[in-house]
Amino acid sequence: MTFDPVMPGIVLAVAAATLLALRAVALLPAARAGRTSVARWAVTTVALLLLVLAAARPVTGSAAGERNAQRPQEGANIYFLVDRSSDSAIPDFGDAPRITAMRSDIEEVIRAHPDARFAIIGFAARPSIDWPLSADAWSLQPAVDALTPYPGIDSTEVNAAAAANILRYQLISAGQQFPQAENLVYYLGSGAGESTVPQGVFDTPRIDDGAVLGYGTGPGEARLREIAGQLGLPYVPRRDGAELPSDRAPESGTATATDPATAPQPTELYWVLTMLATALLLVEIYLTTRDLRRTRAVRRQAPS
């Protein structure tokens, strides 16, 4: 078994130590209250520790150790920069809004790279990391399905390059963690054609492949072409029903770790741990609710 934590191991270790210290403080009152309270203390403590362990993302399988050793050379780092402004709600892809076509294109890229790591950076006036860089494509799907236009942001306030700084730092971090992995960037947007605010500029480390995917036409298209030039990527206007162009294929005769036939698939265990923790916490919630109801009933029956 190996671990692929969602955050630095030292952070998880500090979190676990802090949690144990706090739970140790709560043990003495529980012990004074009797065995039932100690049992409930233990259930809650175990549930919280299971959540910390789930954050460490344990991975098992016959090839788990080999996969972990080769991780810096495996797969690609793929970043999706998704325009979640009100422009993405315009229904010019049949009767569907642009964000629907964006989600479909994202899913197609994910299917084409089964061993890659993915990140989603949404933006409108400001950026946000909607999904940190991770190889957990199974859990990524709900995050893709949840991509919708931000409410309450006027189209005149959109910065088409709002994700520039976050992307830059993400690429620098990935270069340190996965020095031999390729970095692919897919920008999906409309170009903020109605925006009246100053627009940012992309200044990033080397990007190996990807594309700037444009949805809709008009004044935003020129800005999308500028962004494509800044990123060093081709500009691809998207049309309803058009196929998404694939990125370049690996060189012939070169075996890569991203080949599904050669890359071993580990088994993620974090979801088992989170389900167990949830079940234990639900028991504690039920017992706490029951105790509160009993306390209120006693107070009502007590003579004034």
Backbone torsions as a table, in degrees:
resi	resn	phi	psi	omega
1	MET	NA	138.9	176.8
2	THR	-127.3	174.9	-177.4
3	PHE	-129.2	143.1	178.0
4	ASP	-132.4	73.2	-170.2
5	PRO	-62.9	149.5	-180.0
6	VAL	-79.0	-10.4	176.8
7	MET	-147.1	166.4	-178.1
8	PRO	-53.2	141.4	-177.7
9	GLY	-57.3	-34.8	-179.5
10	ILE	-64.2	-34.4	178.6
11	VAL	-66.6	-43.1	178.1
12	LEU	-65.3	-38.2	179.5
13	ALA	-64.1	-43.1	178.6
14	VAL	-64.7	-41.2	178.8
15	ALA	-61.8	-43.3	179.3
16	ALA	-64.5	-42.9	-179.8
17	ALA	-64.5	-42.6	178.2
18	THR	-62.8	-42.9	179.3
19	LEU	-61.2	-45.2	-179.8
20	LEU	-64.1	-37.7	179.0
21	ALA	-64.6	-44.4	180.0
22	LEU	-65.8	-40.2	179.5
23	ARG	-69.5	-31.5	176.9
24	ALA	-64.4	-38.0	177.6
25	VAL	-63.4	-36.1	-178.4
26	ALA	-79.4	-9.7	-176.4
27	LEU	-70.9	-39.3	-176.2
28	LEU	-61.4	-49.0	176.2
29	PRO	-60.7	-34.8	178.7
30	ALA	-66.4	-40.3	179.9
31	ALA	-64.6	-37.3	178.5
32	ARG	-67.3	-29.1	-176.9
33	ALA	-80.4	-14.6	177.1
34	GLY	120.4	177.2	-175.8
35	ARG	-63.5	-37.6	-179.0
36	THR	-61.0	-43.0	179.2
37	SER	-65.8	-37.5	177.9
38	VAL	-65.1	-40.4	178.5
39	ALA	-63.0	-42.1	178.6
40	ARG	-67.7	-36.4	175.5
41	TRP	-60.4	-43.4	-178.6
42	ALA	-65.4	-40.9	-179.9
43	VAL	-61.8	-46.1	179.8
44	THR	-65.3	-41.4	179.5
45	THR	-62.6	-44.9	178.9
46	VAL	-62.0	-42.0	-179.6
47	ALA	-60.7	-44.2	-180.0
48	LEU	-66.9	-38.9	177.8
49	LEU	-67.4	-33.5	176.2
50	LEU	-63.5	-36.9	178.3
51	LEU	-66.7	-39.3	176.7
52	VAL	-64.6	-42.0	178.9
53	LEU	-65.3	-36.4	177.3
54	ALA	-63.3	-35.9	177.7
55	ALA	-65.4	-22.4	175.8
56	ALA	-78.2	-8.0	177.1
57	ARG	48.2	72.1	175.3
58	PRO	-66.8	140.1	-179.1
59	VAL	-128.0	133.3	-180.0
60	THR	-127.2	166.1	-178.7
61	GLY	140.9	159.5	-176.2
62	SER	-64.5	-25.7	-177.8
63	ALA	-110.8	17.0	-175.8
64	ALA	-62.3	-43.1	-179.2
65	GLY	-63.8	-41.8	179.4
66	GLU	-63.6	-40.9	-178.6
67	ARG	-65.0	-42.2	-179.4
68	ASN	-64.8	-38.0	-179.9
69	ALA	-67.4	-31.5	-176.3
70	GLN	-95.7	2.7	-170.6
71	ARG	-53.9	-42.8	-179.8
72	PRO	-59.9	-24.5	-178.9
73	GLN	-96.0	-8.2	-174.9
74	GLU	-88.5	146.2	168.3
75	GLY	58.4	-173.8	179.2
76	ALA	-123.9	159.6	171.5
77	ASN	-96.2	115.6	-175.5
78	ILE	-114.8	125.3	-178.4
79	TYR	-113.1	127.9	174.7
80	PHE	-104.9	119.0	174.2
81	LEU	-101.2	109.8	-168.1
82	VAL	-112.6	120.8	176.0
83	ASP	-72.6	110.5	-179.1
84	ARG	-110.6	27.2	177.2
85	SER	-77.6	177.9	179.5
86	SER	-64.9	-19.9	176.8
87	ASP	-62.3	-28.4	-178.4
88	SER	-74.5	-8.1	178.7
89	ALA	-93.6	-3.2	-179.1
90	ILE	-67.7	126.1	-174.9
91	PRO	-87.9	69.5	179.3
92	ASP	-112.3	18.7	171.0
93	PHE	-112.8	79.9	-170.3
94	GLY	69.9	-126.0	173.9
95	ASP	-101.8	7.5	-176.2
96	ALA	-100.5	148.5	176.8
97	PRO	-71.4	163.5	-178.2
98	ARG	-59.7	-34.6	-177.4
99	ILE	-62.1	-27.3	176.7
100	THR	-64.8	-43.9	177.4
101	ALA	-65.7	-36.2	178.1
102	MET	-62.6	-46.1	179.4
103	ARG	-60.8	-41.0	179.4
104	SER	-62.7	-41.0	179.4
105	ASP	-67.3	-38.9	177.7
106	ILE	-61.7	-44.8	179.9
107	GLU	-63.0	-35.2	179.2
108	GLU	-67.8	-39.8	177.6
109	VAL	-65.2	-40.7	179.4
110	ILE	-61.5	-44.0	179.6
111	ARG	-63.9	-32.7	-178.4
112	ALA	-76.5	-12.2	-178.6
113	HIS	-131.7	74.5	-173.7
114	PRO	-65.3	-20.4	-177.0
115	ASP	-112.4	16.5	-177.9
116	ALA	-88.0	167.2	169.8
117	ARG	-103.0	143.2	-173.9
118	PHE	-127.0	148.6	173.4
119	ALA	-139.4	145.7	177.3
120	ILE	-121.7	125.2	176.3
121	ILE	-118.5	110.7	176.9
122	GLY	-89.1	155.8	179.3
123	PHE	-157.4	157.6	169.6
124	ALA	-150.0	-97.0	171.6
125	ALA	-79.1	-31.1	179.4
126	ARG	-136.1	161.7	-179.5
127	PRO	-95.0	164.0	172.1
128	SER	-153.3	144.7	176.6
129	ILE	-85.7	104.1	-178.9
130	ASP	-82.5	-20.9	177.3
131	TRP	-155.5	114.6	179.6
132	PRO	-69.3	158.5	-176.8
133	LEU	-56.6	120.7	-175.9
134	SER	-157.8	150.7	176.4
135	ALA	-91.0	4.2	-178.1
136	ASP	-81.8	76.1	-177.6
137	ALA	-66.4	-26.5	-179.1
138	TRP	-64.4	-44.3	178.2
139	SER	-79.2	-15.7	179.4
140	LEU	-68.3	-31.4	-174.5
141	GLN	-55.9	-46.3	177.3
142	PRO	-60.7	-32.8	178.2
143	ALA	-67.5	-36.8	176.3
144	VAL	-67.1	-43.6	179.9
145	ASP	-61.9	-27.5	-177.1
146	ALA	-84.8	-1.9	180.0
147	LEU	-70.5	113.0	178.1
148	THR	-138.6	161.3	177.4
149	PRO	-62.1	142.2	176.5
150	TYR	-67.0	137.4	176.4
151	PRO	-80.7	148.6	170.7
152	GLY	78.2	12.2	178.5
153	ILE	-110.0	117.1	-178.2
154	ASP	-70.2	145.5	-178.5
155	SER	-64.9	-19.3	178.8
156	THR	-77.6	-8.8	-176.7
157	GLU	-103.1	4.2	-172.5
158	VAL	-79.4	136.2	173.5
159	ASN	-109.6	109.3	-175.5
160	ALA	-63.8	-20.5	178.6
161	ALA	-112.3	29.6	-178.2
162	ALA	-61.8	-26.3	-177.3
163	ALA	-86.8	6.4	-172.7
164	ALA	-59.4	-50.3	-176.3
165	ASN	-67.5	-43.5	179.5
166	ILE	-61.2	-43.7	179.3
167	LEU	-61.0	-42.1	-179.4
168	ARG	-58.6	-50.2	-178.2
169	TYR	-68.3	-33.4	176.7
170	GLN	-64.4	-41.6	179.2
171	LEU	-67.2	-39.0	178.0
172	ILE	-64.3	-44.2	179.3
173	SER	-63.6	-43.3	179.7
174	ALA	-65.0	-34.9	178.2
175	GLY	-64.0	-30.9	177.8
176	GLN	-78.9	-36.7	-176.9
177	GLN	-83.3	-36.3	-178.6
178	PHE	-128.7	72.5	-170.2
179	PRO	-63.6	-23.8	-177.3
180	GLN	-104.8	3.9	-178.7
181	ALA	-86.0	146.7	175.2
182	GLU	-77.1	149.8	176.3
183	ASN	-112.9	120.3	179.0
184	LEU	-115.2	136.6	-179.8
185	VAL	-125.3	128.8	174.4
186	TYR	-119.0	112.9	177.5
187	TYR	-96.1	125.1	-179.2
188	LEU	-122.1	110.6	-176.7
189	GLY	-165.6	-178.6	-178.4
190	SER	-111.5	-5.6	175.0
191	GLY	89.3	4.0	177.3
192	ALA	50.3	53.1	-175.5
193	GLY	-64.7	-24.1	-178.5
194	GLU	-102.1	5.7	-175.9
195	SER	-72.1	144.2	178.0
196	THR	-115.5	4.3	-179.2
197	VAL	-95.3	158.7	178.0
198	PRO	-60.4	140.7	-178.1
199	GLN	-99.4	140.9	179.5
200	GLY	-78.2	178.8	-179.6
201	VAL	-132.2	137.8	177.0
202	PHE	-83.1	125.4	175.9
203	ASP	-135.6	91.8	-169.3
204	THR	-121.2	162.0	168.8
205	PRO	-63.7	179.3	-175.6
206	ARG	-57.6	133.8	174.4
207	ILE	-114.5	128.7	-174.0
208	ASP	-82.1	-33.1	-177.1
209	ASP	-167.5	180.0	-178.6
210	GLY	130.8	-157.0	-179.5
211	ALA	-169.3	156.4	169.1
212	VAL	-99.9	111.9	-176.3
213	LEU	-98.9	118.6	-176.6
214	GLY	-100.8	130.8	-179.1
215	TYR	-116.1	116.3	-176.1
216	GLY	94.7	169.5	-179.8
217	THR	-123.9	-176.9	178.6
218	GLY	109.1	-158.5	-174.7
219	PRO	-63.5	-22.8	-179.7
220	GLY	-71.1	-20.1	-176.7
221	GLU	-65.0	-38.7	178.4
222	ALA	-62.8	-38.6	178.7
223	ARG	-68.5	-36.4	177.7
224	LEU	-63.8	-38.1	177.2
225	ARG	-65.6	-36.1	176.7
226	GLU	-64.1	-43.2	179.2
227	ILE	-63.1	-40.1	177.6
228	ALA	-60.3	-40.8	177.7
229	GLY	-65.9	-39.6	179.6
230	GLN	-65.4	-37.1	-178.8
231	LEU	-85.8	-12.5	-177.0
232	GLY	71.2	34.1	-177.0
233	LEU	-122.6	156.9	176.8
234	PRO	-72.6	147.4	173.5
235	TYR	-93.6	127.9	-176.9
236	VAL	-125.2	103.9	175.6
237	PRO	-68.7	132.8	-178.1
238	ARG	-96.2	137.3	179.0
239	ARG	-126.6	153.2	-179.2
240	ASP	-60.0	121.4	178.1
241	GLY	88.0	-7.3	-178.0
242	ALA	-75.7	145.7	178.3
243	GLU	-77.5	147.6	178.6
244	LEU	-80.9	125.5	179.3
245	PRO	-66.2	139.7	180.0
246	SER	-85.4	153.7	176.5
247	ASP	-77.9	177.5	-172.1
248	ARG	-66.4	148.7	-179.5
249	ALA	-83.1	156.9	176.0
250	PRO	-62.3	154.1	179.4
251	GLU	-61.4	140.1	-178.5
252	SER	-66.3	144.1	178.7
253	GLY	81.8	0.4	179.9
254	THR	-107.9	119.3	178.4
255	ALA	-80.6	129.6	-179.2
256	THR	-117.9	152.5	179.9
257	ALA	-72.8	-11.5	-179.6
258	THR	-85.3	-4.3	177.1
259	ASP	-67.6	120.8	-177.5
260	PRO	-57.0	-24.5	-177.9
261	ALA	-75.7	-22.8	-176.1
262	THR	-110.4	-20.1	-177.8
263	ALA	-86.8	115.6	179.4
264	PRO	-66.3	143.7	-178.8
265	GLN	-103.3	112.9	179.8
266	PRO	-77.9	171.1	177.7
267	THR	-109.2	119.8	178.1
268	GLU	-76.7	136.4	-179.1
269	LEU	-113.9	-3.9	-175.0
270	TYR	-60.4	-34.4	-176.8
271	TRP	-68.5	-31.3	175.8
272	VAL	-64.9	-43.5	-179.3
273	LEU	-65.1	-41.3	179.7
274	THR	-67.7	-35.7	177.2
275	MET	-65.9	-42.2	176.9
276	LEU	-63.2	-43.5	179.3
277	ALA	-62.4	-41.0	179.1
278	THR	-62.7	-42.8	179.8
279	ALA	-62.1	-43.4	179.6
280	LEU	-65.5	-41.3	179.8
281	LEU	-68.5	-33.8	176.2
282	LEU	-63.4	-37.2	176.4
283	VAL	-62.2	-45.7	179.6
284	GLU	-64.5	-39.8	177.9
285	ILE	-62.0	-41.6	178.9
286	TYR	-62.6	-46.7	-179.0
287	LEU	-64.9	-39.6	178.4
288	THR	-63.9	-43.1	178.4
289	THR	-63.0	-40.9	178.5
290	ARG	-62.9	-42.4	179.7
291	ASP	-64.2	-38.9	179.1
292	LEU	-64.7	-41.1	179.0
293	ARG	-64.4	-40.7	179.1
294	ARG	-64.6	-40.9	179.6
295	THR	-62.9	-42.1	178.7
296	ARG	-65.8	-38.3	179.7
297	ALA	-64.8	-40.1	178.4
298	VAL	-64.6	-41.1	-179.9
299	ARG	-64.0	-38.0	179.2
300	ARG	-66.7	-34.2	-177.2
301	GLN	-82.6	-18.2	-179.0
302	ALA	-67.2	137.5	179.5
303	PRO	-67.3	144.1	-179.4
304	SER	-83.4	NA	NA
